[in-house]
Amino acid sequence: MKKSILVLVFLVSIGLLCVTLGTSQVQAATQVTLYAGEKTTSTYGFGDSASSINSPGPTLTFTSGEVVTVTLVNAGTMVHNFAIVDTKSSTGTVLWNAQIGSSSNGVNVGSNESVTFTVGNAGNYYYVCQTDGHVALGMWGNVKVNGAVPEFPSTLVIVFFAVAATTLAAYLGKTKIRPKTNPL
């Protein structure tokens, strides 16, 4: 009975250690490619490919503190740009310097440009084409930013490892774990 409890404690400790180490790993930089263009003469949008341009464009989901590189490919017939903004408007405040081109100087037809930025606070935002009238024609998408997963404190990793090692040692008979006895 005692051995099965020790095995269970050992396995749970190792499992918790694995989960802990998994949540503290550094994420690789995120790469996003968006295609901008006209779906019809009255509907513009963004897509994951030139053939999937839609309005609204695909939702972009990031984590606060994440480093992201966005590449905008202009698959349309006119100049477009990209910016992450606080409101669904071509005049919204650009966040985190996440902007490719501008309303007056966008990405030329058939060209692509990129921007790298660090994602800010958690929340819901928008990406838009800032060219006059393009947001009203559907050139926007949602940006969802999740809160950062805090790095697990190394002290707790050590505690998990110590519990696992002590339990394994007790199971193997190297150390005896005895309950306290009352001298009365």
trRosetta pair geometry for C-beta under 8 A, 3 or more apart (Angstrom, degrees):
i j d omega theta_ij theta_ji phi_ij phi_ji
1 4 6.1 -57 -152 33 29 107
1 5 6.7 26 152 -16 63 105
2 5 5.8 -57 -153 37 34 111
2 6 6.3 34 151 -20 67 106
3 6 5.6 -53 -147 37 34 112
3 7 6.3 36 153 -21 66 103
3 171 6.1 97 -143 -138 77 84
4 7 5.6 -48 -146 35 34 113
4 8 6.4 37 153 -20 63 104
5 8 5.6 -54 -150 36 32 113
5 9 6.4 32 152 -18 66 104
6 9 5.7 -52 -145 37 32 110
6 10 6.2 35 153 -21 64 107
6 167 5.2 170 -165 -171 80 87
6 168 8.0 149 162 -81 105 26
6 170 5.5 -138 -132 95 138 109
6 171 4.3 173 127 -77 135 96
7 10 5.6 -55 -148 37 30 114
7 11 6.3 27 156 -16 66 107
7 171 6.3 101 -67 -118 67 143
8 11 5.9 -56 -145 38 29 107
8 12 6.2 27 157 -16 65 108
9 12 5.9 -56 -145 39 28 109
9 13 6.2 31 155 -22 64 109
9 163 7.1 -110 162 160 104 103
9 167 4.6 -151 101 -125 111 148
10 13 5.8 -58 -149 35 27 112
10 14 6.4 23 156 -15 64 106
10 164 5.6 91 -144 -147 64 70
10 167 4.2 -164 -72 112 83 126
10 168 5.3 101 -121 -66 132 76
10 171 6.6 -39 -37 -20 144 145
11 14 5.8 -53 -145 38 31 108
11 15 6.2 35 154 -21 64 107
12 15 5.6 -55 -148 37 31 115
12 16 6.3 30 155 -18 65 106
13 16 5.9 -55 -147 37 29 109
13 17 6.3 32 152 -21 63 106
13 160 5.5 162 -167 -171 83 76
13 161 7.9 145 162 -89 113 19
13 163 4.8 -157 -117 99 139 105
13 164 3.6 -170 116 -73 133 89
13 167 6.4 157 7 22 146 143
14 17 5.5 -53 -149 35 32 115
14 18 6.5 35 153 -21 65 103
14 164 5.4 107 -59 -128 71 139
15 18 5.8 -54 -151 34 31 111
15 19 6.5 28 153 -15 65 105
16 19 5.7 -53 -146 38 33 110
16 20 6.1 38 153 -23 65 108
16 160 5.4 -140 99 -134 110 132
17 20 5.6 -54 -146 36 29 115
17 21 6.3 24 158 -14 65 106
17 157 6.6 91 -136 -148 83 73
17 160 4.5 168 -77 130 89 133
17 161 6.2 92 -110 -69 138 70
17 164 6.6 -42 -25 -28 139 149
18 21 6.0 -56 -145 39 28 105
18 22 6.2 32 154 -23 63 110
19 22 5.6 -58 -149 36 29 115
19 23 6.5 22 158 -16 65 106
20 23 6.3 -63 -153 35 27 103
20 24 6.7 10 157 -10 63 113
20 152 4.6 -160 -164 133 88 173
20 156 6.9 -149 -138 110 146 107
20 157 5.6 180 129 -95 140 85
20 160 6.5 175 7 5 154 163
21 24 6.0 -68 -148 40 33 105
21 25 7.2 54 154 -48 64 90
21 152 7.7 -89 -70 48 30 138
21 157 7.0 87 -69 -125 82 123
22 25 6.2 -35 -160 -6 35 114
23 149 5.6 -117 -172 153 98 135
23 151 7.8 163 120 -131 83 39
23 152 5.8 89 81 -32 109 113
24 151 4.6 72 -133 -150 93 78
24 152 4.8 -92 -58 25 118 90
27 30 7.5 1 143 -47 119 90
27 63 7.3 102 18 48 162 138
27 66 6.4 -32 83 -121 137 96
29 66 7.9 133 -134 176 49 78
29 67 4.5 -50 -118 95 93 105
29 68 7.0 173 -173 -92 79 24
29 69 6.3 46 153 -8 119 101
29 116 7.7 -11 -167 -143 136 114
30 62 6.8 -154 46 -117 162 92
30 66 5.9 25 0 162 122 123
30 67 7.2 162 23 89 75 52
30 68 4.6 -22 70 -112 104 77
30 69 7.2 -178 91 27 54 64
31 68 7.9 167 -83 -160 22 61
31 69 5.3 -14 -112 66 66 101
31 71 7.5 8 -173 -3 87 107
32 60 6.3 25 -134 -127 160 117
32 68 6.4 6 3 -174 113 107
32 69 7.2 175 28 89 69 51
32 70 4.8 -20 72 -110 105 72
32 71 7.1 -179 92 25 53 67
33 48 7.5 79 86 -158 82 57
33 70 7.7 155 -90 -162 28 54
33 71 4.7 -17 -111 67 75 105
33 73 6.4 27 -178 -12 98 113
34 46 5.0 -12 -177 -169 116 115
34 47 7.2 133 -161 65 68 30
34 48 7.4 -55 -116 -97 53 37
34 57 6.7 33 -150 -177 121 145
34 58 7.7 -152 -114 43 96 103
34 70 6.5 -1 5 -170 109 102
34 71 7.3 169 27 84 63 53
34 72 5.5 -20 71 -110 95 65
34 73 7.1 -175 92 25 43 76
34 82 6.6 121 71 -104 136 143
34 127 7.8 -139 -74 122 173 150
35 46 6.7 144 74 -162 50 59
35 47 4.9 -28 61 65 104 83
35 48 7.1 6 13 97 102 10
35 49 5.9 16 -2 160 145 13
35 50 5.0 -141 -164 -79 157 51
35 52 7.4 107 50 59 128 79
35 53 5.9 -97 103 -75 105 96
35 72 7.9 135 -105 -163 21 55
35 73 4.8 -31 -106 72 70 102
35 74 7.9 142 -159 -106 61 11
35 75 4.6 10 -172 0 109 128
36 44 7.8 18 -176 174 80 102
36 45 7.8 -158 -143 108 55 34
36 46 5.5 -25 -96 -102 66 76
36 53 7.4 91 -155 -122 19 120
36 72 5.9 13 -11 -171 118 103
36 73 7.1 171 18 80 73 48
36 74 5.4 -30 66 -112 102 58
36 75 6.6 155 66 29 42 75
36 76 5.9 -55 119 -13 73 117
36 80 4.0 -152 133 106 142 154
36 81 8.0 87 -93 26 177 9
36 82 7.0 -141 -56 -63 136 96
36 107 7.3 115 46 60 135 125
36 129 6.2 116 -149 -80 134 127
36 139 6.9 44 -149 -141 101 115
37 44 7.0 -151 118 -152 30 79
37 45 7.3 -17 68 63 59 61
37 47 7.8 -39 36 17 100 107
37 50 6.8 49 0 -146 152 73
37 53 4.9 -82 61 -98 98 164
37 74 7.0 124 -73 -172 81 53
37 75 4.2 -62 -48 83 137 81
37 76 3.2 176 -127 -68 68 82
37 77 7.4 78 -151 -5 90 62
37 80 7.2 -111 -70 -18 37 152
38 41 7.0 32 172 -98 131 29
38 43 7.3 119 -168 87 66 51
38 44 5.0 -47 -107 -104 62 79
38 45 8.0 105 -127 20 22 66
38 53 7.6 54 69 127 13 151
38 76 4.9 95 -5 -138 79 108
38 77 6.1 -42 19 23 127 96
38 78 7.4 61 -34 22 121 99
39 43 4.4 -42 63 103 112 102
39 44 6.5 174 8 -112 81 19
39 45 5.3 25 -31 17 117 113
39 53 5.2 -158 -77 108 86 103
39 54 6.5 71 -85 -103 143 37
39 55 6.7 -119 1 -11 142 100
39 138 7.4 -40 17 88 123 147
40 43 4.6 48 39 35 94 95
42 137 6.6 -142 178 -140 46 97
43 55 5.6 -134 -172 10 98 136
43 137 6.3 179 -125 174 25 80
43 138 5.0 19 -157 15 72 151
44 53 8.0 -57 -175 165 47 123
44 55 6.8 82 82 -68 42 127
44 76 7.3 14 -140 -109 101 144
44 80 7.8 178 -179 -104 131 127
44 129 7.1 -68 131 35 134 146
44 134 5.6 -63 77 -154 154 83
44 137 4.3 54 15 116 103 113
44 138 5.2 164 62 65 58 90
44 139 4.5 -22 109 -54 112 99
45 53 4.7 140 81 169 99 82
45 54 4.9 -116 145 98 160 17
45 55 3.8 -128 -88 -58 116 76
45 56 7.1 166 -138 -157 106 19
45 57 5.5 161 178 -69 86 79
45 138 4.9 -39 -73 127 85 111
45 139 5.9 -155 -98 -96 26 55
46 53 6.4 -111 166 -138 6 76
46 54 7.5 -45 68 56 47 54
46 55 7.9 94 21 -90 64 59
46 56 7.8 -8 42 171 98 56
46 57 2.9 -1 66 -100 106 140
46 58 7.0 -104 109 19 101 71
46 127 7.4 6 -15 100 168 115
46 129 7.8 170 -58 -38 103 103
46 139 6.6 94 -34 -150 88 67
46 140 7.8 -133 2 70 116 5
46 141 5.4 -74 54 -31 133 127
47 50 7.1 140 75 -102 126 8
47 51 7.4 -133 128 74 156 33
47 52 3.7 163 -172 94 128 75
47 53 3.9 -108 -13 -80 124 41
47 54 5.7 92 -85 8 99 74
47 57 6.3 -127 -60 -136 37 87
47 58 6.8 85 -141 -18 38 102
48 52 5.2 -10 46 75 79 143
48 58 5.6 46 -49 -22 95 150
49 52 4.6 75 49 13 84 105
50 53 6.8 -16 -168 -30 35 106
50 73 7.3 -79 -70 112 91 125
50 75 3.9 -173 -121 -144 97 156
53 57 7.8 -38 -150 -106 59 88
53 75 6.8 -152 -54 76 132 126
54 57 6.5 139 73 -104 71 42
54 58 7.9 82 55 -47 108 66
55 137 7.7 -122 -96 132 157 54
55 138 2.8 -24 -129 -178 155 122
55 139 7.0 -60 -106 -61 109 32
55 140 7.3 58 -148 44 88 67
56 59 7.9 53 113 -66 121 69
56 138 6.9 -145 -86 -168 44 80
56 140 5.6 -52 -129 92 97 74
56 141 4.8 136 166 -105 99 56
56 142 6.5 60 140 -16 150 81
57 127 7.1 -58 61 77 134 109
57 139 7.7 29 -32 -156 114 46
57 140 6.9 -152 11 108 96 25
57 141 3.2 -67 64 -64 93 127
58 141 6.1 11 61 -148 35 144
59 141 6.4 -164 -90 173 37 100
59 142 4.5 -15 -118 72 89 103
59 143 7.5 171 -164 -86 66 25
59 144 6.1 21 175 -3 113 108
60 127 6.5 48 12 -11 135 134
60 141 6.6 86 -8 119 92 123
60 142 7.2 -170 30 99 66 55
60 143 4.8 -15 68 -113 103 74
60 144 7.2 176 88 27 51 65
61 143 7.9 168 -83 -162 32 49
61 144 4.7 -13 -110 68 77 103
61 145 7.8 171 -157 -83 50 30
61 146 7.0 34 -177 -16 93 104
62 66 5.1 -149 -174 56 97 136
62 68 6.0 -55 -116 -58 134 141
62 119 4.5 -172 136 -96 139 160
62 143 7.1 -5 12 -173 108 93
62 144 7.4 163 27 87 62 53
62 145 5.2 -19 73 -111 92 74
62 146 7.2 -163 97 23 41 76
63 66 4.5 99 63 -36 79 122
63 119 6.7 125 81 74 37 146
63 145 7.1 122 -128 -164 13 68
63 146 5.0 -35 -108 69 68 94
63 147 7.5 -11 -156 99 78 19
63 148 5.7 99 163 -100 101 59
63 149 7.3 -34 -160 -4 141 82
64 119 5.8 -130 -122 113 32 102
64 120 6.6 -30 -136 132 86 25
64 121 6.0 6 -118 -138 125 21
64 122 5.0 -66 -45 -54 126 74
64 145 5.6 83 -65 165 74 109
64 146 6.9 -120 -8 92 81 45
64 147 5.6 -15 14 -138 128 35
64 148 4.5 -93 76 -37 93 88
65 118 6.6 -18 -153 -178 34 102
65 119 6.5 -34 25 69 20 87
65 148 4.6 29 18 -86 128 136
66 118 7.2 164 82 -153 33 60
66 119 4.7 16 53 21 82 124
66 148 7.9 179 -36 -99 77 93
67 116 6.7 14 179 -178 94 99
67 117 7.6 -177 -149 95 58 29
67 118 5.4 -33 -96 -97 67 73
67 119 7.8 -139 -75 -1 20 81
68 98 7.7 15 80 -114 118 119
68 116 7.0 177 91 -147 43 57
68 117 6.0 -18 61 63 87 73
68 118 7.7 141 16 -107 76 23
68 119 6.0 63 -6 -45 120 100
69 114 5.7 11 -180 -177 97 120
69 115 7.2 178 -148 89 58 36
69 116 4.5 -23 -96 -95 83 85
70 82 6.5 -135 129 127 133 150
70 98 6.9 64 16 -161 136 97
70 100 6.9 -123 99 -32 105 126
70 114 6.6 167 87 -149 44 68
70 115 5.7 -6 56 57 90 84
70 117 7.9 -13 7 20 102 102
71 112 5.6 28 175 172 99 120
71 113 7.3 -179 -149 94 64 27
71 114 4.4 -31 -96 -92 74 95
72 80 7.3 -137 166 104 128 101
72 81 7.3 68 123 -159 170 36
72 82 4.4 -165 -75 -15 142 134
72 100 4.8 177 11 82 132 157
72 101 7.7 -91 69 8 148 113
72 107 5.5 -171 104 -15 115 160
72 112 6.2 178 88 -149 48 73
72 113 5.9 -8 54 59 94 73
72 114 7.4 172 14 -87 67 42
73 107 8.0 -142 -147 141 14 150
73 111 8.0 -160 -145 107 53 32
73 112 4.3 -24 -99 -94 65 113
74 79 7.2 -34 -137 -135 152 38
74 80 5.3 162 -118 40 101 101
74 106 7.5 112 -88 139 138 107
74 107 4.4 -177 -38 110 123 107
74 108 6.4 -174 55 96 154 29
74 109 5.5 -116 124 -114 122 31
74 110 6.5 -35 84 10 95 22
74 111 5.7 19 34 56 115 65
74 112 6.9 -167 7 -82 71 55
76 80 5.8 86 29 -22 138 126
76 109 6.5 -102 85 -115 63 87
77 109 6.2 19 -147 -116 25 134
78 109 6.7 2 -66 -68 7 108
78 131 7.8 149 126 167 114 170
79 101 7.6 -162 176 -178 102 154
79 106 4.0 132 164 65 98 115
79 107 6.7 157 -155 66 72 40
79 108 6.1 -33 -103 -103 88 42
79 109 7.0 -83 -71 -38 51 74
79 131 6.6 147 100 -88 86 142
80 101 7.7 115 113 70 40 152
80 106 5.3 -174 89 169 15 145
80 107 6.0 -27 71 52 66 93
80 129 4.8 -55 -161 -132 92 133
80 131 6.3 -93 -121 -5 50 133
80 134 7.0 142 -126 -141 89 159
80 139 7.0 -147 -144 -146 118 148
81 99 7.3 14 163 -173 116 80
81 100 5.7 -173 -163 92 77 71
81 101 3.5 -132 -113 85 109 112
81 102 5.9 166 -110 -9 171 5
81 103 6.8 -106 29 -72 140 34
81 105 7.8 65 -76 88 134 47
81 106 3.8 -121 -51 -120 90 96
81 107 6.2 139 -96 -2 56 83
81 129 5.6 126 57 -147 59 70
81 130 5.4 -32 72 33 122 92
81 131 6.4 137 17 -35 94 88
82 98 8.0 -71 129 150 94 80
82 99 6.9 174 96 -148 62 41
82 100 4.4 27 50 39 98 107
82 101 7.1 84 24 39 63 96
82 107 7.8 15 -4 -9 92 126
82 115 7.6 -156 86 16 113 125
82 127 6.1 -2 -165 -180 87 112
82 128 7.8 149 -147 78 43 33
82 129 6.8 -33 -81 -92 45 63
83 92 7.8 169 113 73 118 97
83 94 5.0 -74 -169 -113 120 101
83 98 6.5 122 -156 105 51 73
83 99 4.2 10 -109 -111 92 86
83 100 7.3 -151 -64 28 61 57
83 127 6.7 170 85 -151 34 68
83 128 6.0 -26 62 60 85 78
83 129 8.0 121 18 -113 83 21
83 130 5.5 31 14 -39 131 116
84 94 6.9 88 69 -156 57 64
84 95 5.0 -69 109 55 99 99
84 96 6.6 -2 72 44 129 104
84 98 3.9 10 23 91 112 134
84 99 7.5 -119 24 -64 64 63
84 117 8.0 -144 27 70 131 156
84 125 5.7 48 -180 130 96 135
84 126 7.2 161 -153 89 56 41
84 127 5.0 -38 -93 -92 64 82
84 143 5.5 29 -138 -33 111 167
85 88 7.7 144 85 -89 113 24
85 89 6.9 -117 126 60 148 65
85 92 3.1 100 165 96 129 124
85 93 6.1 137 -153 66 81 40
85 94 5.9 -48 -93 -92 77 43
85 95 6.5 158 -115 -5 22 92
85 125 6.8 170 81 -179 34 101
85 126 5.5 -27 65 73 83 92
85 127 7.3 128 14 -113 75 31
85 128 5.7 -25 18 17 125 115
86 92 5.1 -167 50 -177 65 110
86 93 4.8 13 10 53 118 96
86 95 6.1 115 -55 -51 80 115
86 125 6.1 -62 -111 -130 38 96
86 126 7.7 18 113 29 7 90
87 92 4.0 -170 51 -105 76 116
87 93 7.7 72 11 19 89 74
87 126 6.8 -17 133 24 16 130
88 92 7.2 67 -8 -46 8 142
88 126 4.6 156 -87 -84 69 169
88 128 6.7 141 -151 -73 54 125
88 135 6.4 150 164 -171 75 126
88 140 5.4 59 -148 -165 96 159
89 92 4.5 127 63 -42 86 90
89 128 7.2 -85 75 -55 18 173
89 135 6.2 145 -132 111 27 175
90 103 6.2 82 175 -95 117 126
90 128 6.0 -143 -91 137 55 138
90 129 7.4 -24 -107 102 100 49
90 130 4.4 121 -158 -146 87 57
90 131 7.1 -106 -131 56 137 23
90 132 6.6 167 110 -99 171 38
90 134 6.8 102 -83 51 126 87
90 135 5.0 -146 -44 -12 87 125
91 130 7.8 111 -63 -145 37 98
92 126 6.9 91 38 61 170 115
92 128 6.9 112 30 17 122 141
94 97 7.0 56 135 -108 113 25
94 98 6.7 -166 -178 58 89 64
94 99 4.9 -15 -150 -54 141 126
95 98 6.0 -5 83 28 69 111
95 120 6.0 -109 175 20 111 134
95 125 6.3 -69 20 -143 153 154
96 117 4.5 104 138 167 106 131
96 118 6.3 -140 -159 72 118 53
96 119 6.3 -28 -107 -119 169 29
96 120 5.0 -151 -68 -24 111 103
97 115 7.3 -153 131 -179 80 125
97 117 5.3 180 76 -111 82 118
98 115 6.1 139 -146 113 48 135
98 117 4.5 -103 -78 25 81 163
98 127 7.8 -82 130 -109 122 101
99 102 7.1 35 164 -84 124 69
99 115 6.4 136 64 -90 32 169
100 106 8.0 60 118 -151 78 67
100 107 6.3 8 138 -47 111 117
100 113 4.9 155 -165 96 115 110
100 114 7.0 -63 -104 -145 127 7
100 115 5.0 -139 -70 -20 85 116
101 105 5.6 -150 -159 108 82 64
101 106 3.9 82 156 -131 150 43
101 107 5.1 -121 -36 -34 143 68
101 113 6.5 121 -37 56 94 150
102 105 4.9 34 46 48 95 82
102 106 6.8 -126 58 -69 35 61
102 130 6.3 -52 -172 78 48 139
103 106 7.4 3 -136 -53 13 101
103 130 4.0 -94 -70 124 87 100
103 131 5.3 153 -146 -93 67 37
103 132 6.4 77 -171 -35 119 69
106 129 7.5 28 -122 -160 142 96
106 130 7.9 -179 -83 58 109 86
106 131 6.1 -33 -43 -61 145 112
107 111 5.3 -150 178 88 86 101
107 112 6.6 21 -166 -124 138 26
107 113 5.0 -146 -102 11 113 110
108 111 4.4 58 65 11 85 131
119 145 5.7 178 174 -127 122 120
120 145 7.2 -3 75 -165 59 169
121 145 6.8 102 107 106 40 143
122 145 5.0 -158 -130 111 41 91
122 146 5.9 -11 -125 176 107 17
122 147 4.2 -34 -59 -68 147 67
122 148 7.9 -133 -55 -12 106 61
123 145 5.6 10 44 53 53 107
124 142 6.7 -31 -164 -163 96 102
124 143 7.2 143 -164 80 47 59
124 144 5.8 -14 -108 -107 74 67
124 145 7.6 -160 -75 23 29 76
125 142 7.6 127 78 -167 44 55
125 143 4.2 -27 74 69 91 112
125 144 7.9 -175 30 -74 70 24
125 145 6.8 32 6 -10 110 110
126 140 5.5 -14 -174 -168 117 109
126 141 6.9 146 -159 76 68 39
126 142 6.4 -49 -106 -110 62 40
126 143 6.2 -163 -82 11 8 95
127 140 6.7 159 84 -155 50 57
127 141 5.1 -9 55 58 96 90
127 142 7.9 -11 16 67 79 5
127 143 5.5 96 -30 -46 90 114
128 134 7.4 132 174 98 87 102
128 135 5.1 -6 -153 -93 123 107
128 139 6.2 87 -163 116 63 83
128 140 4.6 -10 -101 -103 79 86
129 134 4.1 -63 91 122 113 145
129 135 6.9 -168 60 -61 69 64
129 139 3.8 -32 22 143 114 141
129 140 7.6 -115 14 -64 69 57
130 134 7.4 33 69 50 10 123
130 135 7.9 16 -107 -40 33 106
131 134 4.4 66 70 -17 90 132
131 139 7.7 19 47 69 96 160
133 136 5.5 -60 -160 43 54 114
133 137 6.1 46 147 -17 79 110
134 137 5.5 -61 -146 43 37 108
134 139 4.1 -20 156 33 98 140
135 138 7.8 157 -177 20 28 8
135 139 5.8 -85 -87 66 37 81
135 140 5.3 50 -139 -48 81 117
152 156 6.2 -97 168 68 97 122
152 157 6.4 105 117 -53 115 99
153 156 4.9 86 76 5 92 102
153 157 7.4 -157 102 -7 51 85
154 157 5.2 -49 -152 32 45 118
154 158 6.5 48 150 -21 70 100
155 158 5.7 -54 -156 34 33 112
155 159 6.6 34 147 -19 65 104
156 159 5.3 -47 -146 35 40 114
156 160 6.4 43 154 -20 67 100
157 160 5.8 -51 -150 35 31 112
157 161 6.4 30 151 -18 63 107
158 161 5.6 -56 -148 38 31 112
158 162 6.2 33 153 -22 66 106
159 162 5.7 -53 -145 35 31 112
159 163 6.4 31 156 -18 65 104
160 163 5.9 -55 -149 36 30 109
160 164 6.3 27 154 -16 64 109
161 164 5.7 -58 -148 39 30 111
161 165 6.1 27 156 -18 67 109
162 165 5.8 -55 -142 39 29 108
162 166 6.1 28 159 -17 65 108
163 166 6.0 -56 -144 39 27 109
163 167 6.2 27 157 -19 63 110
164 167 5.8 -58 -147 38 27 111
164 168 6.3 26 156 -18 63 108
165 168 5.8 -55 -146 38 30 111
165 169 6.2 30 155 -19 65 107
166 169 5.7 -55 -146 38 30 111
166 170 6.3 30 154 -19 65 106
166 175 6.8 -65 -156 72 70 153
166 177 7.8 88 159 -75 102 121
167 170 5.8 -54 -147 36 30 110
167 171 6.3 32 153 -21 63 107
168 171 5.5 -54 -148 35 31 114
168 172 6.3 21 157 -11 65 109
169 172 5.9 -62 -146 43 29 105
169 174 4.4 -76 -169 64 85 117
169 175 4.5 41 128 12 111 112
170 173 7.7 46 179 -71 30 20
170 174 7.4 -85 -69 54 24 72
170 175 5.1 -59 -80 79 65 91
170 176 7.0 104 -134 -120 84 19
170 177 4.8 0 -127 -15 140 111
173 176 7.8 10 -155 -73 53 75
178 181 7.9 -32 149 -28 109 96
